[in-house]
Amino acid sequence: MEKRKEFKILLWIAIAFGVAFFLPIESARFNTAIAATLDLVKWYAREHVVLCLLPAFFIAGVISVFVSQGSVLKYFGANAKKWLAYSVAAVSGTVLAVCSCTILPLFSSIHKRGAGLGPAIAFLYSGPAINILAIILTARILGFEMGVARTIGAVVFSIVIGSAMSIIYRKEEKLKREEQMNFVPPLEKRPMWQTSFHFFTLVLILVFANWGSPSSDDTTSAWYYIWSYKWYITGLFSLLLGYSLIKILKIKWQWVLYSAIAVVASALLADNFIENAKLSPLVPMIVGIAALSTITLLDKRDEDNREWTISSWGFAKQILPLLAIGVVTAGFLLGSTHDGQTIAGVIPNEWINALVGGNSFFSNFFASIVGAFMYFATLTEVPILQGLIAAGMGKGPALALLLAGPSLSLPNMLVIRGIMGTQKTVVYVVLVIIMATISGLIYGAI
C-alpha cells in the first residue's frame, strides 16, 4: 500500500514535469488561449460573482433554512402531484432569470430538501432556459420565430428530460416515495406568505441588479427604460428587504438601519471615486452582503437567522471552487466571448463556425455539444449567436445551441456531479444534447 502511494506521488511529479518541459509557449494559439482564459476569469469575477452568485447563495439559503421541508415536498416531492410539480418547475425560469451557474445553489437546496429527481431536474434545466429576459431578447434580435421556438422547446425540454430521469431512476424514486409517505411536516414557524415575501424580494434584487443593457440603438423601449432605472428599482427592493429583516426575521431595526447607511455611503463613494461605471455597483453590493452576513450571524433572537448565512456559506464553499475550475477550462478550450469581443481558445472559432453551417445531423449535434460545454452568462448567448448566424450558422444548429447552452456548461456539470453523482450527471447531459439535436433538426426542416 505504501509503495503504491509513493508511486502515485512519483507519477504526478513526472506528469507535472512533463507538462512544464513541453509547454508550447512559442505557439501563438497557446498564448492566445492563455489570454482568453485570464480574460474570461477576470470578466466572470467582475460581472458574475458579486451580482449573480452571491445573491443566489443567499436565496438558496432561504430555501434551505426558511422554506420548510414540508413545502418543498408538497410541490416537488416524490409524492407530489406530477402535473403540479412539473408545471411549477417548468416555468420557474420566468421568475428567476438566472444562468447555468446561478441556478446550482437553488437546485442543491431543493434536492437536499427531498425534491423528486424529475421535478428537481426540470427545475435545474428550466431555471436558465426559460429566462424571460433572454426569451424577449432572442425574439427581438434573432426573430420572433426563434423566440417562440426557444420558449416552446425549453418548456417541453424541462418536462421531458425531468420525466425521463424519473423513469430511468424509478427504483430510487420509489424508495424516496416510500420514505416520504409517512413524513409528518413540522408546524410552520411563520406564515408562508412571509417566507414568500422574503424569498421573492431577494429574487427581484437578483433580477434587476443583473438586468442586461439594451442594444446601442434602442433608446425608446420598455427594456431600455427599466435598464436606465435598474439601480433605483434594485434600491427599492433593498428597502423591502430591510423591512423583511425587521418585521419578518425580527432583527434589531438599529442594525438594519446602520447596514442601510453603510450601503448608501458606499454607493455614493463608489459613484464618485470609481470611474468604471460597471465596477461601481459592486461596492455597495459587497458592503450589503457583508452587512447582511454580519447582522444575521450576530442575531441571537432567532437561530434560523444565523443558520441562513451559515447555509449560504456552505453552498459557496461547495460550488465556487468547481466553478473556478470550470471557467478556467472553458476559457482555455473555447475562448472568451463577451462585450462584443472574442478571444479564441485552443479550439479555433473558425472550426466551430465551419462545423455548424447548414442543418445536417452533424451540425446540430456539434452545436448541441459546443453549447453544452461552453459557458454563457445570462443573455450573452444571444449576441454570440447573432455573430455565429452572420458567419453562416444554420437556424437549426442555432436553436440547438440555444436549448443546450444556457442550461449547461462545463462548470455547471462539475457542480451537478458533486450534488447527484457522476452517472446521473452524464445521463442528464446526454439527454439535453439528444433533445437539442432533435429540436434543431426539426426546426431547421420547417
N, C-alpha and C positions, 0 to 999 in steps of 0.2 A: 504493500500500500504506500509506504514511504517512498519507494523507488518510483512508483507511478506519479506521485505528487511532484517529485523532483524533475521527472522527465517532462511533465506538463510545463513547469516553470521554464526549463531549458527551451522547450518548443516555442513558447510565447516570446522569449528573449530572441530566439533565432528569427521568428516572424517579424518582430519589431525591427531587428537589424536589417533584414532583407528589404523591408519597406523603405527604411531610411536610405539604404545603399542604392536602391534603384528608383528613387524619387525622380520623376521626369520633369525636373524644374526647368529644363531647356525647352519644353513643349509649350507653345503659346496656348493651346487648348487647355492644358492642365492649369496654367496660371490664370486663364480666364475663368475656369471653373472654381478656383480658389477665391477669386474676386467675387464671383457670383454667390458663393457660399457665405462669405463675410457680409456682402450686401444684403442678402436675404435675412441673415441673423440680425443685423442691425435694424433693418426695416421691421422685422417681426417684433423685436423688442420695443421699438418706438411706437408702432402703430397698433399692436395687437395685445400685448401682455397686460398693460395697465388699464386700458379702456375696455377690453373684452374679457380676458381670462380672470382677472382679479374680481370683478363684479360677479362673474359666473361662479366662482368658487363660493362666494357668499350666498348666492341663490341656491346652489347645491346644498350648502349648509342649512338653509331654511328647510329644504325638503327632508334632509337627514334628521333634523332636530325638532322642528316645529310642526311639520306635517306628520300626523300620526300614521303608524303602520296600517291602522285600520282604513284610513282614507286611501292610501296607496293601493291596498288590496282590493278596496271597493271598486276602483276604476281600472287598475292594471293587473290585479292579482290573477293567479291561475284559475280561480273560480269566478272571476268577474264575467259579466255578460260580454260575449265576444263582440257583438256589434258596438257596444258602448266603449270597450277597451280600445278597439282598433280605430273607432271614429275619433276618440279623444287624441290618441297617439298620432293619427294620420294628419291632423290639422294643427298639431302643436306648433309647427314651424311658423305659422302665420302670426303667432303671438311672440315667439321667442326671438326670431330674426338673428340666428347665431350661425357660426361656421362649423366645420367638421371637428375643430378642436374645442371650441367653447361648449359644444353640446356634451362633451365627455363627462365633466363632473356631474351634470344633471342626470345623464344616463346611469352613471355609477351609483347615484343616490337612490333612484327608484329600483335599480337592480338589487342593491343591498337590502332594500325595504321589502323585498319579496315579490316584485312585479313578475308576471308571467313572461317567459322568454319571448313569445310572439309580440305582445304589445310593447315590451321594452325595446325590441329590435325595430319595430315600426316607429317608435319614438326616436330612436337613435338615427334612423335614416331620415325621417321627415323633418326633424329639427332644422338642419341646414338646407334640405332640398326644397322645402316649401316656404322658404323665407319670402315674405310678402314683398319686401323691398326689392329683392332680386328678381322676383316674377315681374314686377312692374317695370324694372329697368330692362329686363330681357325683351318684353313686349315693345318697349319704346325704341330700343336701339337695334335689336335683331329682328323685329317684326312681330305683329300681333299673333301670327300663326305659330311662331316659335314660342311665344309666351304661353299660349294656350296648350301647346303640346308639352311644354315643360311642366305646367301645372297638373294636367291630367296624368302624365307619366309619373310624376313624383308621388301623387296620392295613391295611384294604383301600385306603384313600386312598394311603398311602405307597407301596404296591406298584404300584398302577395309575398314579399320577402319575409315579413313577420310570420305569416301563416305557414310558409314553407319551413322556417326554422322551428316553429312549434311542432310541426308534423315530424320533421327529421328527428327531433329530440323529444318525441312524445312520451317515452318511458320516464325521462326525468321530469317532464311536466306533470305526468300522472302522479308521481311521488310528491311533487310540490302541491298539487291539488289536495291530496290526502292529508298532507301536513297542515294545510291551511283550512281544511274543512272544519276542524274543531277550534280554530283560533277565535278567542274571545277578545275583541279590541278593548283596551282600557278606555276609561272615560276621557273625553277630550278636555285638555287643560284650559282651552279658551274656545270661543265660538269660531266656526270655520271661516266666517266672513272676515274676522280679524286676521287670521293667518293668511287668507287670500289677499287681503288689502296689503299686508306687509310684503308678501311674495311678489305681487304684480307691481308694486311700487319699485322694487328693485329691478324687475324685468324691464319696466319702462325707462328707468335710468340707463340701463344697458342699451336699450334700443336707440334712444335719442342721442346718447353720447357717441354712438357709432353710426349715426345717420350719414350716409355717403353723400359727397358733393355731386351736384348735377354736372352735366356737360357744360363746357365753357359758353356755348351759345344759348343755353337755357336759363333765362332770367325772369320768366313770367309764370312758370308752372307752380303748382302747389308744392311739388317736391323742392323747388328752389326756395320757396317761401319758408317751408319748415326748416330747411337746412340753414337758412340765414338766421333763424331764431333758435337753433337747436340747443345752444347752451343756456338760453333763458328757459326753455322748456325743461331741460335737464335740471336746472336750478329749482324750478317749481316742484318737480317730483322729489328733489332732495329735501325740500321743506316738508313735503308729505312724509318722507322717510323719518325726518325729525319728529313729526307728530306721532308716527307709529312707534318710534323708540320710547317716547314718553308715555303715551296713552295705552299702548298695547303691551310693550315689553317692560313697562314700569321702570325704566332707567331714570335716574335723577335728572330733572329738567335743567339744572345748572350745568351738568356735564355735557348735555346735548347742546346747550347754548354756547358753552366755551368751544366745543368742537366746531359748531357752525361759524363762529367768529374766526377761528383758525383757518377754516376752509376759505372763507370770503377774503381774509387778509392775504392768504397765499395766492389766490386767484388774481387779486389786484397787483401784488408784487410781480407775479409771473407775467402778467399782461404788460407791465411797464419795463421789465428788465430782460425778458426773453424775446429776442427778435423773431425767432421762428414761430409762426402762428400755430403750426402743428404740434409743437412741443409744449407751449404754454398751458394747454388744458391738462397735461399730465400732472403738473404740480398740484393743483387743488384736488385731483382725483387721488393721488398718492397720500396727501395730507388727510383727506377724508377717510380713506381706508385705514390709515394708521390710527386716526382718532376713533373710528368705529371699533377697531380691534381693541384699543386701549379701554374704552368705557365699558365694553361688554366683558372683557377679561376681569376688570376690577369690580364689576357689579356683583353684589352679594345678596340682592333681593331675590333673584331667580337663577338657579344653577343652569337653566337652559340657555340663558344669555351668554354665559361663559362657554358653554358647550358648543354654541353656534360658531364662534370664532375658532375654537379648537378643531371642530369638524371641518371647517373651511380650510384650515391649515393642513389637515390630513389629506384633503383632496389635492391641494397644491403640491405636497410632498410626493404624492403618488404620480401625478400627471406631468408636472413641469420637466423633470429630468428626461422622461421618454419623449416629450415634445421637442426638447432641445436636440436630442439625438436625431429625431426625425427631420427637423428643419435643416440641420446641417447636411444630412444625407440627401434630402430632396434638392437642396441648393446646389450641391456638388454634381449630382447626376443630371438634373433637369434645368438648372439655372435659376435666375431670379427675374421675375417679371412684375413690375408694379409702377404706378405713376407715369405710365407712358414710356418706360424704358425697359429694355430687355438685355440681360447679360447671360450669354449661353453657358450651360454646364458642360460636362464631359460629353453628353449626348447632344450633338448639334441640332439646333432648332430646324435647320433645313431638312434634316431627315424626317422629323415629325411632320412638317408641312407636306413633304412629298408622300408620306405614307397615309395621310388622312384625306386625300382627294377622292372625289367620286363617291359611290355608295356601295362599294363591294363589301362582302362579308369581312374581309381582312381589314379594310379601312375603318369599319365600325368597331370591330374587335380591338384593333390597335388604339383607337380613340378612347374606348372604354378603359383599357389598361392604363394608358397615359393619364387619363382623368382620375382613375382610382389612386394612383401613386403620387400624383402631383399635388402640391398644397395650394389651395385657393382661399384667400381671406374673403370675408363676406363682400359680395358684389364685384370682386376683381375678375371673376370668371367671365363676365360679360364683355369688358373691353379686350380681354385676352382672346376670346372667341371672335370678336369683331375683326381683330388683326389676322387670325387664322383663316377666317372665311374670305377676307380680302386676298389672302395668299393662295386661295384655291381649295380650301377645305369644303367638303360636301355638306349639305344640310343634315343628312343622316348622321354622319360622324359628329357633327356639331351638337346635335341633340344627345347622342350617346355620351359625349364628354360632359354635357350639362347635367345629365342624370347620374353619372358616376362620380364626377369630380367634386362638387361641393360637399357631398356627404362622406367622402372617403379621402384619405391622404395617408402617406407613409407614417407621419407622426400619429395620426388617428388610429391606424392599425396597431401600432406598438402599444398604445394605451389600452385599446379594446382587448388585446391579448392578455394584458395583465389583469383585466377585470373578469373575463369569462373563459380564458384559456385559448390555446393555440388552435385546437380543432374547430371550435365554434367560430373563431375569427376567420379562419380560412374558408369555411363554408359560407359565412356571411359575405365575404369579399367576392367569392366566386359567383354567388347568386346575383350580386349587384352588377358584376361585369357581364354575366349572361343576359340579364334583363336589359341592361343598357344597350348591348349589342343588338338584341332582337328589336327593341324600340327604335333604334337608329335605322335598321333595315326597313322596318315598316314605314317610318316617317319619310325616309328617302325615296321610297317607291310610290308614295302618294302624289 
